[in-house]
Amino acid sequence: MSTLEKMVWRYIDNDLNVKHDELGGMAVCPYAKKYRSQIRVTVAKKPLTDILPYACRTWTETDVCWVYAMPWDMVSNVDLTLEFCDQWYDRFRARGATLLLDDPRDKEPIAGVYTGFGLAPLVIIQDTRTLQAARNKLFKTAYYKNWNDEEKRDLVD
């Protein structure tokens, strides 16, 4: 296991499970532990232009979460990376997946809490039904209480 992969697992196992008052006293990702065995972490060895077409082609309805850790030399420009992910977003949605980009150069704290990995860009592909079911459960709690309207809108866009 590479150093970057170990760091991503540490983020999943530790940072995502830290509870925050701003999130209703809940963890950043309250479902990380539940789905941990269904998360696949891969350190990218090819550029995003190869990874996203492959991932979209091979994603199945039984997959829950794939995380591609992107070494810095593979994603030198955050705007191009965002643009490329945006181009693939609808294709992943058609396959039942939600494509997310976590890039430390584009930090967007949620309810005042930085929830990202912070050490390298991550491309995250999640099963849309699983993600939406989790979000719906969280809406019945205080988790989203301190989120502003734009942050909440981003959940459904």
Protein Blocks (a to p, Z undefined) as FASTA:
>chain_A
ZZklmmmmmmmmmmmmpccfkloopafblmlmmmmmmpccdddfbdfklmmmmmmmmpcf
kbfbdcddddfklmmblklmmmmmmmmmmmmmmnopacddddfklccceehiafbeolac
cdddddfklmmmmmmmmmmmmklmmpcfklmmmmmZZ
